[in-house]
């Protein structure tokens, strides 16, 4: 609640919260003042009025009366009111007021994470000192790496690591940036943010169609021969700078190999044309998101174990 755009909302929350608690307290006090005569709804005597019959009767004589709450029940409500006021005084709950204890969920998480990291540090330090391929062959490390993967990577790459539209399959031998241990570790540590520029405006519709036909022909897909031949000139003039003159990609740039049967999106002419026209722009394309860096959230030890697990998905190291 510390990021209100104006003080109005800060005071709105404070007034609304305290007014709600105050109204509950007034209602309880008002009801505690009501006195009624127990029993049948006869004329009230001294000290009270007749109990009102609510009009609901069952089995002839089982009637519903408007009796006040029992005293013990009333006191339970008073206790909740006192507890609520004490809570918003000690903890955040009244707009920007941080509470007398200064507690925040962020600080609590940081403290708990630091405590857990201190307990597990010796174990991760053990794996950090080992060769990554040796870590991948360790059953305990693989189990730890799998849990890290499911927590931090499965949202994009899938729980089976086979990827989805726009997110690479990590179980095959096809890698955008390279599948050696050092590169995988680098990818997890600092993230990846590949971008393909939009070329539709500069090329025009015909050249985009020709380029798409040539790209499809590179992997042996059906394509119009004449358009593919015309598209080759477009490819060599623009696309080869990243994908290479043979279309085999450039791992230093994360530019994919266009000659195999593996497609990050799909191989249809419409999808290829969409990629050429609009590009694949991080944050603007619903199917194209950056891979976030994990150096701060995981640390070197966890990254070592996670990188070993990912490397092992496509290399199948023998268990120790």
N, C-alpha and C positions, 0 to 999 in steps of 0.2 A: 504493500500500500504506500510505499515511499515515492512512487513515480506518478502521483496525481498531476494532471495538467494545470490545475488551479486549486487554491485553498478552499473553494466552494465545496468540492467533493470531500475534502478532508473533514470540514465541519459538518457536512451532510451525514457522513458516516457516524461521527461522534454524537451528534444530536439524535439521530435516528436510533442508535444503539441505547443511549442512556434514557431516551424517552420511552422506548419499549420496555426496558427493565423497570422504569419508574411507574409505567401504567400497570404492569403486572403486580407491583408492590401495592399500588393504590387499590386495585381490584381485590387483592387478598385482604387488605385492611377493611375495605367496605363490606366484604362478605363476612368477615369475622365479627362485625357489629350486629349482624342480623340475628335476632332471637326468635325462636319458634317454640310452640308447645308440642311436645312429642305426642305421637299417637294419631287419632283420627282427626280429620279436618273440621274440628268444631270451632266455635268462637274462641278467640284468644283470651287467655287470662292474663294475670299480672306477669310482667317480665317478657312478654312475647306475643306474637300473632299466630293465627292459625296456619297450619301447614297447608300449602296449596296443592291440590290434586291436579296432576298433569293431564288427566283424561285418558290414561292408558290403564286398562284393567284386563286381567287374564283369569280364567278359571273362576269367574264369578266374584272373587274377593281379593285377588292379588293385584293391588293397585300401586301406581307409581306416584310418589310424593316428592315435592320440591324441597327435600331436607338439605340443610347446609352440609358442607364437607366435614368429616370428623376432624377433630383438633390435630391428631397426629399427621393426617394427610396435609392439612394446612401448613404445619411446621416443615414438612418435606419441601413444599414450595418455597417457604421462606429461606430454607437452607440453600436451595438452588439459586435464589436471587443473590444471597450473600456470596456464594461461590462464584457466580458470574461476575459480580463487581470486583472481587479479589483477583479473578483471572485477568480481566482487562486492565487492571492496575499493574499487574506484574508482567504480563506478556503483551505482545502486539495485538491490537484488536480495536483500537480507537483511532482510526485514520492514521496520521503520521506518528502518533505517539508510540515510541518503541517499547514501552513498558519499563517498570523500575528495574527489572533484572537484566534488561538489554539483550534478551534472547532473540536469536533469529534462526530460521530453518537452515540458512546457508552456513552459519557458524557451527550449528550442531552437526550438519553433514560433514563439514571439513574436519571437525574434531573426531567424529566416529571413523571417517576414512583414514585419518592419520593414525589413529589407534590400531586399526586393522592392518594398515601398511607396515606398522612397526612390528606386528606379530608375524607377518608373512615375509618380511624382508629377507631373513636368512635363507628361506627356501628359494625365493626368486634370485637372490645373489648367487646361489649355487648354479642355477641354470644360466645366469648371465655370464659366468666364467667358462661355460662349456661352448663347444662349437655348435652352431645352430642345427646342423644335421644330426648331431648326437642327441640334442634336445628332442628333435622330432622322433627319434627312435625310442625315447623313454616313455613307457606307458603312463606313468603318473603325470609327466609333463603334457602328454597328448590330451589326457582327460582335463587338465587345467586349461589348456589352450582351447579345447572345445567349449568349455563353459564361458571363457572370455569371448570367443567368437559368437556364441549365441546371445551374449549380452550386448556386444558392441557392433557386430558386423551383420548378423542375420537379418536385420531389418531391411537391408538393401540386397545382400547377396543370397538371402534365403537360408533357412535352417540347414539345408543340405549343401549349401555353398555353390549351388549350380546357377546362381544368378537369376536375373529376370530382365525385362526390357530396359536397356540402358545401363544395366549393372552386370559386370563380367562374371562368367562362370569360372570359379577358382579350382575346379576339379580336373580341368583338361590341361593341355600343354600350350595353350594359346594365351600369350600375355601381351598386354598393351605396352607396358613399361619394362618388362623382363621378369622372369620367374626365378632368378637366382636368389639365394638367401639374403644377400646384402640389399638387393633392390626391393624385395618384399618388406624387409625391415624399414627401409627408407620410406616406402609408400605408407606404411602404418604410422611411422613417426611423424612425418611432415605432411601427409595427405597428398591428394592429386587434384588438379583442377584443369583438365584438358578442355580446350575450346576449339570448335570448328567454325570458322567465320561464315556468315551468310553471303552467298555469291549470286543469288537470284537477280538482284538489281543490276549488277555489272555484266552478267552473262546474257540475260534475256531467256525467254521460255524455250526457244528452239535449242540453244546451246546447252541448257540444263537437261533437256530430254536426250540430246546426243551424249552428253557426259554420263548420264545415268545408264544409257545403253552400253557404253564402253565399260563402265564399272561392272555391270552385270556380266559382260563377256569375259572379264578377267578371271572370274571363278567358274566359268563354263556354264553360266545360266543362259537360257534362251534370250536372244536380243536381236533387234533389227541390225543386220550387217552393215548397211549403209550408214545408219545413225551412229553405230559403234565406231566406224572408221572416222566419221567426222568428229565424234566425241573424243577420240584419241588425241587430236590436236589440242582440244580444250584441256584435257587432262595433263598433257605434257607441259602446257603453258602455265597452268595454275596449280593443279592438284599434286603434281609430282614433287613440288617443293616440300611437302610434308609426307606424302604416302610413298615417295620414291618413284623413279621412272618406270619400274616394273610393277608398281602397286603393292609391294610387299610390306609397306609400312615403315615407320621409323620409331623404334622404342624410346629413343631419347625424348621424343615429343609426345609419345602416347598415341601416335597416329596408327590406326589399325591396318593390318594386312588385308588387302581387298581381293587377294587371289585364292583364299581358302574358302571353306564352306561355313565358316563361323561368322555370324553377324550379331553385333551388339544390339541392334534394333530388329530389323528383318530385311530380307533381300528383295522385297517387291519393288517394282519400278516406282510406285507412288511414294514409298518410304525413302528410297534413295533420292528421289527428286526433292522431297521435303527437306532432307538433310542438306542438299546442295543449296536449295533456295533460302532456307531460313537458318541454316547452320545448326550447330548443337551448342547453344550458349548456356553456360552454367547459371542457374538461378532464373533464367527466362524460359527455358524449355522444361515442360512438366516431366519429361522422361530423362532429363540430364541434370544430375545433382553433383556437387563436388564431393570428393572423399575427404572428410574432415581429418585434421591432424590429431594424433592421440598422444603426443609426447607429454602433454601436461596432465591429461586425465589418467593415463596408464603408467607412465614411467618406463625406464629402460628394461627393468626386469620382466614386467608383464608383456611388454612389446616383444621381447626375446621369445617368450613362450608362445605368444600368439602367432608370431612370424613363423616359428617352427611348425606350428599346427597347420598354418596355411600352406607352407612349402610342402608339408607331408601329404596334403590332399591330392596333389598331382604327381608326387614322387614315390609314395607308398614305401616309406622306410621300414626296414625289417625291425620288429620288436626285439628289445634286448632280452 
